[in-house]
Amino acid sequence: MTPSDTPHEPGTDDKGGKKTKPVCEFHGAAQACVDAQLGNWSNGKQCYMRREVPQPPPGDYRWQGHTDGSIWACVREQGYDEGRHLVTEWVWLPGEPDTVVIDPVTLAYRAVAEMQLAPPLVKSAPGVGQIGLVNMPVWLWVEKTENTWGPIVRSASVPGLSVTATAHVKAVNWALGDGNTVRCEGSGTPYNKAIGIKDSPDCGHRYKKTSRELPKCTYPVTASAQWDITWQSTLGDTGQISMTQQAATQLRIGEAVPVLVDPDGGEVAAPAKGGCG
């Protein structure tokens, strides 16, 4: 069932209760309560209301100085015959609009906002401040919390309708900074010294070149957590939402340098240093 369908009208039930058909009017004339593209009709605003997704950035003129609530597109048709056209007005609201029919998709995004999904907590071996070696294993993983991995469940409601959303990370895509990417279906395995020099069983990489010539002498690494979100309303509507959260780190990769020792007891021949010091 799509959001433009009206599974139950306000004042109805499945047990023979009294049915009251929603009344949507534009200057006294009958108006469709739902438009699949424009949103749901508001008798008070005399337009179709659709919450902007994503919301405008802070400081955008549409916020009118507000820091809470949300921004809605208020769309109505003006003109007649060949001159008919749509006009959009941006409206700030502290809560829900007075639409006659409630859009479950809007509530689904409300529920997702309540989750406060956060970027992944990136971990690696070698870690930040340490130096790995060319052709040696690099382990990658993320720490699991409710907001960075899931599963996490939140709901949003208005009178007569509630939507529950469930979210979890489906996979993490690692961009390693050397042109390679690694997709890890799980969170990865944390490394500990007892493991020794072995490849990660599920999420790792081996660099073929040092990071000496790169800015800050490190490879820029980005972890993109792919969230899979499903939602269901109390009226039977269902849907899916995909979101991505990113976090960055840096990995310094060097190379093992042979040390030359004077057999007659002289000083160690110091290897030439690169730009990394």
N, C-alpha and C positions, 0 to 999 in steps of 0.2 A: 504494500500500500504506500503510495506516495504522500508527501506532506500536503499536497493540494487537495487530497481527498478529505471528506468530512465523515469519519467513521461514526461519530455520535454528535448530535447537536445538543447545545446546552439545554438542560432541563429534561433530557431523555434518560431512560434506563432500559435494561434488558428484561425487566420483570413486570412490564405492563404499567409502569409509572406514567405520569402525565408528561406529554411531549410538548415542548415549546420551540417552535422554529425560530432560529436566529433572524433578526431583522437588521439588514444593512441598507443604509440610505445615503444618497448623495443629493443634497439639497431637496430632500423629500422624495426623490425617485429611487426605486429599487436598485440596489447595487450588489454585485456578486461579492460574497463575503471573503472569498479566497481567490487569489491569482497565483498560479504556479511560479511566475517569474517575479512578481512585484511584492508579494507577501499577503498579509491579512488586513482586512478593512477596519479602520477606526472611525466610528461615527463621530467621536469627539474631534479628531484631527481632520476628518473628511478626506482621508487618503489611505493608500495601502502602506502599511508599516513593515519595514524589513530591517533587522539589526545588521549593521555593517560587520562583515567578517573578512579580514581581521579588522579590529577597531583602529581608528586613526591614532597616530603616535601622540604622546603627551605634548601639549602646547599647540596642537593643530587648531586652527580657527574654529572648527566645528565643535570643539569642546566648550566654547564660550567662557573660558576661564575655569570650568569645573574640573575636578580631579577624580570624581567618582561617577557612578551611573554608567550610561553607555550611549552611543550615537546611533541613531536610526535614520534610514532613508524614508521620507514621507513622499510618496509618489501618487500623483493624480493626473487624470486626463483633462486637458483643456482644449477649447475650440470645438468646432463642429465640421462634419463632412470632411472635405479634403484638408481642412486646416487643423484637424485634430492632432494633438501631440501630447507627449508626457512631460510633466514638470516635476522636478525633484527638489525637495527642501530638506536640509539636514536638521535633525531635531535631537537635542539632548534630553534624556529622560533619566530620572533617578531610579526608576524601576521598570515595570512592564507597561506597555501601552494599553489603552482600553479597546483592544481589538475584540470583536465579537467571537471570532474563532481563534483558538490558541494554536500556534505552530509548534509541534513537538521538536522540530529541528532546532529551533531557537532555545528551547529548554535543554536540549542535548548539549549545546555549546555552553549553556550556563553551568551544567553539571561538570563539564570538562574544566571550566574555569575554576570551579571549586577544588579541583584536584591539585592545582598549583604545581603542575609538572615541572621538573627541574632538569638541568643538563646532567649528563652522566658523570659519575665520580670516577675519573680516569686514573688508572694505576698502570705501572709498567716496571719491568726489570730488564735493563738498568732503569733506575728512576731519575727524577730531576736532580741535577747536581752530580750524577754519576756518569761514567764513560763506558759505553759498550764498545765492542770490537767488531770489525768487519768479519763477515761470515760466521759470527757467533749468534746463538739464539737470543731473540728479544721476546719477552713475554708481555702480553697485553691483556688487561682485564678491567672490569668496572665493578665498583662496590654496589651492592643491592640495598636500596631503601625503597619505601613505598612510593615516594615521589620521583625517584630516579629510575625505577625498574618496574614497580608494580608487583602483583596486581593491586589496583586501587579502584574503589567503587564510590561514586558520589551520585546524589540525586538533586533534581531541581523540580519545583512544583509551582503551580498556580491553581486557583480553585477549579476543580473538575479535571485536572490533568497533572500527571507526574511522570517524569522521565528519569530512568536510572542508567548510568553509563559505567562501563567497566573497561579499564585500560591496562595494558601491559606492554613491555618492550618485546618486539618480535625479533629484532636482530640489531647488531651494532656494526656499522660500516666504518672501517678505519682507513683514513687517507694517510699514508706513511711519509709523505714529503719527498719521496724519491721516484714518484710516478706510479707506485704500486698501491693497490687497495686490497684490503682483506675484509671479508664479510664473516662475522662471527655470529652464529645463530644463538649462542648462549652468552653469558656474561664473561666467560673466560675463566681460566684457572689461576689463582694467586700463586706466585712463586715463593719458595723458601729455599734457603741454602742447602738443605738436606737433599734436594733434588739433583744438584750438580749441574753439569753442562748438558742439558737435554732440551729438545724443542718442546714448546707448549703443546699439550695434547689437543687443544681446540682453538687457540687464538694466539698466533705469534708471527714472527717475521725474521728474516736475515738480511741485513744490509750488505750490498756488494761494494759500496764505496764509503769512504769516510765523509764526515760532515765538515771537514776542515775549510772547504772553500765557500761554505754557505754563510749567510748572515748569522751572527752570533755563534757560528760554528756548530749549529744544531739543525736537525731535521724538524720542520714544523709538522706536528701530528694532530689530526682532527678525528674525534670519535663522534659519529652521528647515530644517536639512538632512534630507531624507528618504532614509534608507538602504534599499536593496533588498538583501536577504541570501538567498542560496540555499544549500542544503546537500544533501549526498549521502553515504550510508553505504556501507561496503564490502559490505553485504548487499543493496543495491539500493534502500533507502528514500530518499526525497527529500522536500524541503519548502521552505517560504519563511518568512522572518521579516521583519517591518517594524519599523524603529526610527527615532526622530527625535532629533537633537542640535540644541540651540539656542545662539545667541550673541546678545548685544545690543550696540548702539552708540547714539550720539546724533548728531543732525544739527541744526545751527543755521541757520535760514533767515531772512534779512532782506529788505530791499527797497532798491532804489536810490533815494537821496534827492537831489533837485536842489539844487545849491548856488547861492545868490543872491549876486551880486557887485555892490557899489555902483559904478555907472559913474563916480562922482566920486572913486574911490580910497579909499572908506571900508572899514571892516572887513567881512569876510564875514559874512553873516547865518547864524548857526549854527542848524541844524535842531533841532527839539525832540527830546530823547532819550527813548526808551522805558525800560521797566524793566530792559532787558538791559544798559544802560550802553554 
